[in-house]
């Protein structure tokens, strides 16, 4: 049987995840909703 408490004690997050989080939070990334809104706005003009 797996001892989840013991496994959680051994857990360490990957450093790359923190790096990706910093990049995503510090840059203005366009998502699909932004792209669609911009495309519809341009088509209406």
PQR file with spaces between the fields and no chain letter, atoms N, CA, C, O and H, PARSE charges and radii, in Angstrom:
ATOM       1  N    UNK     1       0.851   -1.178    0.000 -0.4000 1.5000
ATOM       2  CA   UNK     1       0.000    0.000    0.000 -0.0000 2.0000
ATOM       3  C    UNK     1       0.899    1.245    0.000  0.5500 1.7000
ATOM       4  O    UNK     1       1.960    1.251    0.624 -0.5500 1.4000
ATOM       5  N    UNK     2       0.470    2.283   -0.696 -0.4000 1.5000
ATOM       6  CA   UNK     2       1.237    3.526   -0.782 -0.0000 2.0000
ATOM       7  C    UNK     2       0.940    4.388    0.447  0.5500 1.7000
ATOM       8  O    UNK     2      -0.215    4.605    0.812 -0.5500 1.4000
ATOM       9  H    UNK     2      -0.392    2.278   -1.202  0.4000 1.0000
ATOM      10  N    UNK     3       2.009    4.869    1.068 -0.4000 1.5000
ATOM      11  CA   UNK     3       1.875    5.782    2.204 -0.0000 2.0000
ATOM      12  C    UNK     3       1.910    7.217    1.659  0.5500 1.7000
ATOM      13  O    UNK     3       2.983    7.782    1.449 -0.5500 1.4000
ATOM      14  H    UNK     3       2.948    4.692    0.772  0.4000 1.0000
ATOM      15  N    UNK     4       0.731    7.795    1.436 -0.4000 1.5000
ATOM      16  CA   UNK     4       0.646    9.104    0.803 -0.0000 2.0000
ATOM      17  C    UNK     4       1.303   10.200    1.635  0.5500 1.7000
ATOM      18  O    UNK     4       1.918   11.109    1.076 -0.5500 1.4000
ATOM      19  H    UNK     4      -0.141    7.336    1.607  0.4000 1.0000
ATOM      20  N    UNK     5       1.190   10.134    2.912 -0.4000 1.5000
ATOM      21  CA   UNK     5       1.816   11.140    3.777 -0.0000 2.0000
ATOM      22  C    UNK     5       3.338   11.127    3.588  0.5500 1.7000
ATOM      23  O    UNK     5       3.970   12.180    3.499 -0.5500 1.4000
ATOM      24  H    UNK     5       0.691    9.396    3.366  0.4000 1.0000
ATOM      25  N    UNK     6       3.906    9.944    3.529 -0.4000 1.5000
ATOM      26  CA   UNK     6       5.352    9.822    3.341 -0.0000 2.0000
ATOM      27  C    UNK     6       5.752   10.310    1.945  0.5500 1.7000
ATOM      28  O    UNK     6       6.782   10.967    1.791 -0.5500 1.4000
ATOM      29  H    UNK     6       3.393    9.089    3.601  0.4000 1.0000
ATOM      30  N    UNK     7       4.955    9.998    0.944 -0.4000 1.5000
ATOM      31  CA   UNK     7       5.245   10.432   -0.423 -0.0000 2.0000
ATOM      32  C    UNK     7       5.156   11.954   -0.535  0.5500 1.7000
ATOM      33  O    UNK     7       5.972   12.567   -1.224 -0.5500 1.4000
ATOM      34  H    UNK     7       4.118    9.465    1.069  0.4000 1.0000
ATOM      35  N    UNK     8       4.185   12.568    0.128 -0.4000 1.5000
ATOM      36  CA   UNK     8       4.065   14.020    0.098 -0.0000 2.0000
ATOM      37  C    UNK     8       5.255   14.711    0.763  0.5500 1.7000
ATOM      38  O    UNK     8       5.655   15.798    0.345 -0.5500 1.4000
ATOM      39  H    UNK     8       3.523   12.070    0.688  0.4000 1.0000
ATOM      40  N    UNK     9       5.813   14.094    1.783 -0.4000 1.5000
ATOM      41  CA   UNK     9       6.986   14.667    2.441 -0.0000 2.0000
ATOM      42  C    UNK     9       8.180   14.686    1.506  0.5500 1.7000
ATOM      43  O    UNK     9       9.028   15.571    1.615 -0.5500 1.4000
ATOM      44  H    UNK     9       5.489   13.211    2.123  0.4000 1.0000
ATOM      45  N    UNK    10       8.267   13.726    0.584 -0.4000 1.5000
ATOM      46  CA   UNK    10       9.389   13.634   -0.346 -0.0000 2.0000
ATOM      47  C    UNK    10       9.210   14.521   -1.582  0.5500 1.7000
ATOM      48  O    UNK    10      10.139   14.682   -2.373 -0.5500 1.4000
ATOM      49  H    UNK    10       7.578   13.007    0.496  0.4000 1.0000
ATOM      50  N    UNK    11       8.027   15.091   -1.741 -0.4000 1.5000
ATOM      51  CA   UNK    11       7.731   15.873   -2.947 -0.0000 2.0000
ATOM      52  C    UNK    11       8.491   17.195   -2.955  0.5500 1.7000
ATOM      53  O    UNK    11       8.536   17.907   -1.952 -0.5500 1.4000
ATOM      54  H    UNK    11       7.272   14.960   -1.098  0.4000 1.0000
ATOM      55  N    UNK    12       9.087   17.511   -4.102 -0.4000 1.5000
ATOM      56  CA   UNK    12       9.734   18.799   -4.344 -0.0000 2.0000
ATOM      57  C    UNK    12       9.323   19.251   -5.744  0.5500 1.7000
ATOM      58  O    UNK    12       9.535   18.516   -6.710 -0.5500 1.4000
ATOM      59  H    UNK    12       9.051   16.933   -4.917  0.4000 1.0000
ATOM      60  N    UNK    13       8.745   20.435   -5.873 -0.4000 1.5000
ATOM      61  CA   UNK    13       8.313   20.882   -7.198 -0.0000 2.0000
ATOM      62  C    UNK    13       9.502   21.076   -8.132  0.5500 1.7000
ATOM      63  O    UNK    13      10.610   21.399   -7.701 -0.5500 1.4000
ATOM      64  H    UNK    13       8.573   21.031   -5.089  0.4000 1.0000
ATOM      65  N    UNK    14       9.249   20.875   -9.392 -0.4000 1.5000
ATOM      66  CA   UNK    14      10.279   21.045  -10.406 -0.0000 2.0000
ATOM      67  C    UNK    14      10.638   22.525  -10.534  0.5500 1.7000
ATOM      68  O    UNK    14       9.738   23.363  -10.585 -0.5500 1.4000
ATOM      69  H    UNK    14       8.349   20.613   -9.741  0.4000 1.0000
ATOM      70  N    UNK    15      11.915   22.866  -10.588 -0.4000 1.5000
ATOM      71  CA   UNK    15      12.300   24.282  -10.721 -0.0000 2.0000
ATOM      72  C    UNK    15      11.833   24.887  -12.037  0.5500 1.7000
ATOM      73  O    UNK    15      11.601   26.094  -12.109 -0.5500 1.4000
ATOM      74  H    UNK    15      12.646   22.185  -10.547  0.4000 1.0000
ATOM      75  N    UNK    16      11.694   24.080  -13.070 -0.4000 1.5000
ATOM      76  CA   UNK    16      11.253   24.597  -14.363 -0.0000 2.0000
ATOM      77  C    UNK    16       9.842   25.157  -14.299  0.5500 1.7000
ATOM      78  O    UNK    16       9.512   26.093  -15.027 -0.5500 1.4000
ATOM      79  H    UNK    16      11.882   23.099  -13.011  0.4000 1.0000
ATOM      80  N    UNK    17       9.014   24.598  -13.443 -0.4000 1.5000
ATOM      81  CA   UNK    17       7.639   25.073  -13.309 -0.0000 2.0000
ATOM      82  C    UNK    17       7.638   26.520  -12.814  0.5500 1.7000
ATOM      83  O    UNK    17       6.863   27.341  -13.305 -0.5500 1.4000
ATOM      84  H    UNK    17       9.282   23.838  -12.851  0.4000 1.0000
ATOM      85  N    UNK    18       8.481   26.832  -11.866 -0.4000 1.5000
ATOM      86  CA   UNK    18       8.585   28.204  -11.371 -0.0000 2.0000
ATOM      87  C    UNK    18       9.072   29.155  -12.440  0.5500 1.7000
ATOM      88  O    UNK    18       8.611   30.294  -12.520 -0.5500 1.4000
ATOM      89  H    UNK    18       9.110   26.166  -11.466  0.4000 1.0000
ATOM      90  N    UNK    19      10.006   28.696  -13.268 -0.4000 1.5000
ATOM      91  CA   UNK    19      10.517   29.527  -14.362 -0.0000 2.0000
ATOM      92  C    UNK    19       9.414   29.841  -15.369  0.5500 1.7000
ATOM      93  O    UNK    19       9.293   30.977  -15.829 -0.5500 1.4000
ATOM      94  H    UNK    19      10.381   27.771  -13.204  0.4000 1.0000
ATOM      95  N    UNK    20       8.620   28.846  -15.707 -0.4000 1.5000
ATOM      96  CA   UNK    20       7.525   29.047  -16.653 -0.0000 2.0000
ATOM      97  C    UNK    20       6.500   29.996  -16.062  0.5500 1.7000
ATOM      98  O    UNK    20       5.981   30.867  -16.761 -0.5500 1.4000
ATOM      99  H    UNK    20       8.718   27.923  -15.334  0.4000 1.0000
ATOM     100  N    UNK    21       6.206   29.836  -14.789 -0.4000 1.5000
ATOM     101  CA   UNK    21       5.237   30.708  -14.132 -0.0000 2.0000
ATOM     102  C    UNK    21       5.698   32.161  -14.190  0.5500 1.7000
ATOM     103  O    UNK    21       4.888   33.050  -14.453 -0.5500 1.4000
ATOM     104  H    UNK    21       6.627   29.129  -14.221  0.4000 1.0000
ATOM     105  N    UNK    22       6.978   32.417  -13.952 -0.4000 1.5000
ATOM     106  CA   UNK    22       7.507   33.782  -14.024 -0.0000 2.0000
ATOM     107  C    UNK    22       7.365   34.354  -15.422  0.5500 1.7000
ATOM     108  O    UNK    22       6.977   35.512  -15.577 -0.5500 1.4000
ATOM     109  H    UNK    22       7.636   31.695  -13.739  0.4000 1.0000
ATOM     110  N    UNK    23       7.671   33.569  -16.438 -0.4000 1.5000
ATOM     111  CA   UNK    23       7.576   34.041  -17.822 -0.0000 2.0000
ATOM     112  C    UNK    23       6.133   34.371  -18.177  0.5500 1.7000
ATOM     113  O    UNK    23       5.864   35.408  -18.784 -0.5500 1.4000
ATOM     114  H    UNK    23       7.987   32.628  -16.312  0.4000 1.0000
ATOM     115  N    UNK    24       5.216   33.506  -17.806 -0.4000 1.5000
ATOM     116  CA   UNK    24       3.808   33.727  -18.136 -0.0000 2.0000
ATOM     117  C    UNK    24       3.275   34.953  -17.412  0.5500 1.7000
ATOM     118  O    UNK    24       2.557   35.753  -18.013 -0.5500 1.4000
ATOM     119  H    UNK    24       5.435   32.664  -17.313  0.4000 1.0000
ATOM     120  N    UNK    25       3.602   35.121  -16.153 -0.4000 1.5000
ATOM     121  CA   UNK    25       3.085   36.248  -15.383 -0.0000 2.0000
ATOM     122  C    UNK    25       3.716   37.571  -15.773  0.5500 1.7000
ATOM     123  O    UNK    25       3.086   38.616  -15.608 -0.5500 1.4000
ATOM     124  H    UNK    25       4.185   34.472  -15.664  0.4000 1.0000
ATOM     125  N    UNK    26       4.946   37.563  -16.286 -0.4000 1.5000
ATOM     126  CA   UNK    26       5.654   38.808  -16.571 -0.0000 2.0000
ATOM     127  C    UNK    26       5.565   39.243  -18.028  0.5500 1.7000
ATOM     128  O    UNK    26       6.179   40.241  -18.403 -0.5500 1.4000
ATOM     129  H    UNK    26       5.458   36.715  -16.420  0.4000 1.0000
ATOM     130  N    UNK    27       4.826   38.531  -18.850 -0.4000 1.5000
ATOM     131  CA   UNK    27       4.686   38.893  -20.256 -0.0000 2.0000
ATOM     132  C    UNK    27       3.206   38.998  -20.601  0.5500 1.7000
ATOM     133  O    UNK    27       2.362   38.285  -20.058 -0.5500 1.4000
ATOM     134  H    UNK    27       4.327   37.720  -18.546  0.4000 1.0000
ATOM     135  N    UNK    28       2.927   39.895  -21.508 -0.4000 1.5000
ATOM     136  CA   UNK    28       1.554   40.066  -21.972 -0.0000 2.0000
ATOM     137  C    UNK    28       1.314   39.055  -23.082  0.5500 1.7000
ATOM     138  O    UNK    28       1.616   39.316  -24.246 -0.5500 1.4000
ATOM     139  H    UNK    28       3.612   40.474  -21.949  0.4000 1.0000
ATOM     140  N    UNK    29       0.775   37.913  -22.722 -0.4000 1.5000
ATOM     141  CA   UNK    29       0.537   36.852  -23.686 -0.0000 2.0000
ATOM     142  C    UNK    29      -0.896   36.935  -24.197  0.5500 1.7000
ATOM     143  O    UNK    29      -1.840   37.081  -23.420 -0.5500 1.4000
ATOM     144  H    UNK    29       0.530   37.701  -21.776  0.4000 1.0000
ATOM     145  N    UNK    30      -1.042   36.841  -25.504 -0.4000 1.5000
ATOM     146  CA   UNK    30      -2.361   36.875  -26.117 -0.0000 2.0000
ATOM     147  C    UNK    30      -2.945   35.471  -26.112  0.5500 1.7000
ATOM     148  O    UNK    30      -2.307   34.524  -26.574 -0.5500 1.4000
ATOM     149  H    UNK    30      -0.276   36.723  -26.135  0.4000 1.0000
ATOM     150  N    UNK    31      -4.150   35.340  -25.592 -0.4000 1.5000
ATOM     151  CA   UNK    31      -4.807   34.041  -25.644 -0.0000 2.0000
ATOM     152  C    UNK    31      -5.840   34.061  -26.769  0.5500 1.7000
ATOM     153  O    UNK    31      -5.997   35.075  -27.449 -0.5500 1.4000
ATOM     154  H    UNK    31      -4.668   36.109  -25.217  0.4000 1.0000
ATOM     155  N    UNK    32      -6.529   32.966  -26.962 -0.4000 1.5000
ATOM     156  CA   UNK    32      -7.477   32.849  -28.078 -0.0000 2.0000
ATOM     157  C    UNK    32      -8.622   33.848  -27.964  0.5500 1.7000
ATOM     158  O    UNK    32      -9.088   34.360  -28.982 -0.5500 1.4000
ATOM     159  H    UNK    32      -6.401   32.143  -26.410  0.4000 1.0000
ATOM     160  N    UNK    33      -9.081   34.134  -26.761 -0.4000 1.5000
ATOM     161  CA   UNK    33     -10.172   35.098  -26.596 -0.0000 2.0000
ATOM     162  C    UNK    33      -9.718   36.477  -27.055  0.5500 1.7000
ATOM     163  O    UNK    33     -10.454   37.167  -27.760 -0.5500 1.4000
ATOM     164  H    UNK    33      -8.703   33.718  -25.934  0.4000 1.0000
ATOM     165  N    UNK    34      -8.509   36.889  -26.661 -0.4000 1.5000
ATOM     166  CA   UNK    34      -7.977   38.181  -27.113 -0.0000 2.0000
ATOM     167  C    UNK    34      -7.885   38.218  -28.633  0.5500 1.7000
ATOM     168  O    UNK    34      -8.234   39.220  -29.257 -0.5500 1.4000
ATOM     169  H    UNK    34      -7.911   36.329  -26.088  0.4000 1.0000
ATOM     170  N    UNK    35      -7.418   37.129  -29.225 -0.4000 1.5000
ATOM     171  CA   UNK    35      -7.276   37.053  -30.680 -0.0000 2.0000
ATOM     172  C    UNK    35      -8.632   37.186  -31.371  0.5500 1.7000
ATOM     173  O    UNK    35      -8.752   37.917  -32.355 -0.5500 1.4000
ATOM     174  H    UNK    35      -7.134   36.315  -28.718  0.4000 1.0000
ATOM     175  N    UNK    36      -9.651   36.492  -30.871 -0.4000 1.5000
ATOM     176  CA   UNK    36     -10.980   36.534  -31.484 -0.0000 2.0000
ATOM     177  C    UNK    36     -11.590   37.923  -31.337  0.5500 1.7000
ATOM     178  O    UNK    36     -12.165   38.452  -32.288 -0.5500 1.4000
ATOM     179  H    UNK    36      -9.554   35.898  -30.073  0.4000 1.0000
ATOM     180  N    UNK    37     -11.469   38.513  -30.155 -0.4000 1.5000
ATOM     181  CA   UNK    37     -12.017   39.868  -29.940 -0.0000 2.0000
ATOM     182  C    UNK    37     -11.348   40.854  -30.875  0.5500 1.7000
ATOM     183  O    UNK    37     -12.027   41.691  -31.470 -0.5500 1.4000
ATOM     184  H    UNK    37     -11.002   38.083  -29.383  0.4000 1.0000
ATOM     185  N    UNK    38     -10.053   40.777  -31.019 -0.4000 1.5000
ATOM     186  CA   UNK    38      -9.326   41.689  -31.907 -0.0000 2.0000
ATOM     187  C    UNK    38      -9.740   41.466  -33.356  0.5500 1.7000
ATOM     188  O    UNK    38      -9.918   42.430  -34.101 -0.5500 1.4000
ATOM     189  H    UNK    38      -9.502   40.097  -30.536  0.4000 1.0000
ATOM     190  N    UNK    39      -9.895   40.215  -33.766 -0.4000 1.5000
ATOM     191  CA   UNK    39     -10.279   39.913  -35.150 -0.0000 2.0000
ATOM     192  C    UNK    39     -11.684   40.424  -35.455  0.5500 1.7000
ATOM     193  O    UNK    39     -11.919   40.989  -36.524 -0.5500 1.4000
ATOM     194  H    UNK    39      -9.750   39.432  -33.161  0.4000 1.0000
ATOM     195  N    UNK    40     -12.619   40.228  -34.522 -0.4000 1.5000
ATOM     196  CA   UNK    40     -13.986   40.727  -34.738 -0.0000 2.0000
ATOM     197  C    UNK    40     -14.001   42.242  -34.760  0.5500 1.7000
ATOM     198  O    UNK    40     -14.701   42.833  -35.583 -0.5500 1.4000
ATOM     199  H    UNK    40     -12.428   39.769  -33.655  0.4000 1.0000
ATOM     200  N    UNK    41     -13.255   42.883  -33.887 -0.4000 1.5000
ATOM     201  CA   UNK    41     -13.195   44.342  -33.870 -0.0000 2.0000
ATOM     202  C    UNK    41     -12.629   44.883  -35.185  0.5500 1.7000
ATOM     203  O    UNK    41     -13.137   45.862  -35.731 -0.5500 1.4000
ATOM     204  H    UNK    41     -12.686   42.402  -33.219  0.4000 1.0000
ATOM     205  N    UNK    42     -11.579   44.241  -35.685 -0.4000 1.5000
ATOM     206  CA   UNK    42     -10.983   44.677  -36.952 -0.0000 2.0000
ATOM     207  C    UNK    42     -11.960   44.467  -38.112  0.5500 1.7000
ATOM     208  O    UNK    42     -12.008   45.288  -39.029 -0.5500 1.4000
ATOM     209  H    UNK    42     -11.167   43.445  -35.242  0.4000 1.0000
ATOM     210  N    UNK    43     -12.735   43.389  -38.085 -0.4000 1.5000
ATOM     211  CA   UNK    43     -13.691   43.101  -39.160 -0.0000 2.0000
ATOM     212  C    UNK    43     -14.834   44.108  -39.148  0.5500 1.7000
ATOM     213  O    UNK    43     -15.371   44.432  -40.208 -0.5500 1.4000
ATOM     214  H    UNK    43     -12.696   42.722  -37.340  0.4000 1.0000
ATOM     215  N    UNK    44     -15.221   44.612  -37.979 -0.4000 1.5000
ATOM     216  CA   UNK    44     -16.315   45.568  -37.875 -0.0000 2.0000
ATOM     217  C    UNK    44     -15.909   46.948  -38.379  0.5500 1.7000
ATOM     218  O    UNK    44     -16.772   47.727  -38.783 -0.5500 1.4000
ATOM     219  H    UNK    44     -14.785   44.350  -37.118  0.4000 1.0000
ATOM     220  N    UNK    45     -14.637   47.262  -38.364 -0.4000 1.5000
ATOM     221  CA   UNK    45     -14.154   48.596  -38.781 -0.0000 2.0000
ATOM     222  C    UNK    45     -14.079   48.741  -40.245  0.5500 1.7000
ATOM     223  O    UNK    45     -13.693   49.800  -40.741 -0.5500 1.4000
ATOM     224  H    UNK    45     -13.936   46.629  -38.036  0.4000 1.0000
